[in-house]
Amino acid sequence: MAKPNKKLIREMLDLYTEAQGRVDSLKTQRDGALEPLKARYEKAAAKATRDYDSPIREAETAAAKLRSEIEAEIRKGFDAKANSYSVTKVDAELAFVEVKSTSQREVPAEQWLDAIKPNERETAFWETVKVQLGKAEKFRSDIVKKLAVKKTTHSIEVNLRTN
């Protein structure tokens, strides 16, 4: 394993500090230049905001109600036995509703364990098995506490110190 050059890292951190300081300085200058413009805009926009907020909320409520009604109407066509919808898309002139379905293959754990003979359960087999900790803790937290292994992953972050 190679050993990191701490002196080189310190030099690069010093350069990083200078570069980040330049970024921060430019952002501060930009924000200062924008502040009077923002203040004038907010003052000029206040009346329009007040005039439109209530009607916008009313229109959003009406649209949400219609959306719920459309979804409820589509759900009427769900066939639980076939696990599908009789109507999957309806087009109007300027809008459409569509049922999008995704499927994921899975093997129930009990069936998987039953299908693989104990003498075949080698490393490759055990790599396919993973316990869902949340559910396992609800079922038997005492065992989870004994068996759970903490796996550590690492990420590298470069930060400036704040005083």
C-alpha positions in Angstrom: 0.0 0.0 0.0 1.4 3.4 -1.0 1.8 6.0 1.7 0.1 9.4 1.0 2.5 12.4 0.9 1.2 14.6 3.7 3.4 17.5 2.7 2.0 17.5 -0.8 -1.6 17.2 0.6 -0.9 20.2 2.9 0.3 22.2 0.0 -2.7 21.3 -2.1 -5.0 22.1 0.9 -3.4 25.6 1.0 -4.1 26.1 -2.7 -7.6 24.8 -2.2 -8.2 27.3 0.6 -7.1 30.1 -1.7 -9.3 28.9 -4.6 -12.3 28.5 -2.3 -11.7 31.9 -0.8 -11.8 33.4 -4.3 -15.1 31.6 -5.0 -16.6 32.8 -1.8 -15.4 36.4 -2.4 -16.9 36.4 -5.9 -20.2 35.0 -4.6 -20.4 37.7 -2.0 -19.7 40.4 -4.6 -22.4 38.9 -6.9 -24.9 38.8 -4.0 -24.2 42.4 -3.1 -24.8 43.5 -6.7 -28.1 41.5 -6.8 -29.5 42.7 -3.4 -30.8 46.1 -4.6 -32.4 44.4 -7.6 -34.0 41.8 -5.5 -35.4 44.4 -3.1 -36.9 46.4 -6.0 -38.4 43.3 -7.5 -39.9 42.1 -4.2 -41.5 45.5 -3.7 -42.9 45.6 -7.2 -44.1 42.0 -7.2 -45.8 42.2 -3.8 -49.2 43.3 -5.1 -49.3 40.8 -7.9 -48.4 38.0 -5.4 -51.2 39.1 -3.1 -53.7 39.4 -6.0 -52.9 35.9 -7.4 -52.1 33.7 -4.4 -55.7 33.0 -3.4 -57.0 32.2 -6.9 -53.9 30.0 -7.5 -54.6 28.0 -4.3 -58.3 27.6 -5.4 -57.3 26.4 -8.9 -54.7 24.0 -7.4 -57.3 22.6 -5.1 -59.7 22.1 -8.0 -57.0 20.5 -10.1 -56.0 18.1 -7.3 -59.6 17.1 -6.8 -60.0 16.3 -10.5 -56.7 14.4 -10.5 -58.0 12.3 -7.6 -61.3 11.7 -9.3 -59.5 10.6 -12.5 -57.3 8.2 -10.6 -60.3 6.8 -8.8 -62.1 6.2 -12.1 -59.0 4.4 -13.6 -58.8 2.2 -10.4 -62.3 0.9 -11.1 -60.8 -1.1 -13.9 -58.2 -2.9 -11.7 -58.5 -6.7 -11.9 -56.9 -8.1 -8.7 -56.8 -11.6 -10.1 -54.9 -10.6 -13.2 -53.0 -7.8 -11.4 -53.7 -5.4 -14.2 -55.9 -2.5 -15.3 -58.5 -2.8 -18.1 -57.8 0.7 -19.2 -54.1 1.8 -19.2 -54.3 5.0 -21.1 -56.9 7.7 -22.0 -56.0 10.6 -24.2 -57.8 14.0 -24.3 -56.8 16.9 -26.5 -54.4 18.5 -24.1 -53.9 15.8 -21.4 -53.7 12.1 -20.8 -53.7 9.6 -18.0 -51.6 6.5 -18.2 -51.1 3.6 -15.9 -47.4 2.7 -15.7 -46.5 -0.6 -14.2 -43.1 -2.0 -13.2 -42.3 -5.5 -12.1 -39.5 -6.9 -10.1 -38.6 -10.5 -9.9 -38.2 -12.0 -6.5 -37.9 -15.4 -4.9 -39.6 -15.8 -1.5 -36.9 -16.6 1.1 -38.5 -19.8 2.4 -38.8 -21.2 -1.1 -35.2 -20.3 -1.9 -33.9 -21.9 1.2 -36.0 -25.0 0.6 -34.7 -25.3 -3.1 -31.0 -25.2 -2.2 -29.8 -28.3 -0.5 -27.8 -27.7 2.7 -24.7 -29.3 1.1 -24.9 -26.8 -1.7 -24.9 -23.8 0.6 -21.4 -22.5 0.0 -20.1 -18.9 -0.2 -21.9 -18.2 -3.5 -25.2 -19.2 -2.0 -24.8 -17.1 1.1 -23.9 -14.0 -1.0 -27.5 -14.3 -2.4 -29.1 -14.0 1.1 -29.6 -10.7 2.8 -31.6 -10.0 6.0 -33.8 -6.9 6.0 -32.7 -5.4 9.3 -35.8 -3.3 10.0 -38.2 -6.3 9.7 -35.7 -8.6 11.4 -35.4 -6.3 14.4 -39.2 -6.1 14.8 -39.3 -9.9 14.7 -36.3 -10.8 16.9 -34.3 -7.7 18.0 -32.3 -9.9 20.5 -30.8 -12.0 17.7 -30.2 -9.0 15.4 -28.3 -7.3 18.2 -26.0 -10.3 18.5 -25.5 -11.0 14.8 -25.6 -7.6 13.0 -22.3 -6.6 11.4 -21.5 -3.0 10.7 -20.0 -2.6 7.3 -18.1 0.6 6.9 -17.7 2.5 3.6 -15.4 5.5 3.2 -15.7 8.8 1.3 -13.2 11.6 1.1 -14.4 15.1 1.7 -12.3 18.3 1.4 -13.6 21.1 3.6 -12.6 24.5 4.8 -12.4 25.2 8.5 -14.9 27.6 9.9 -13.9 29.6 12.9 
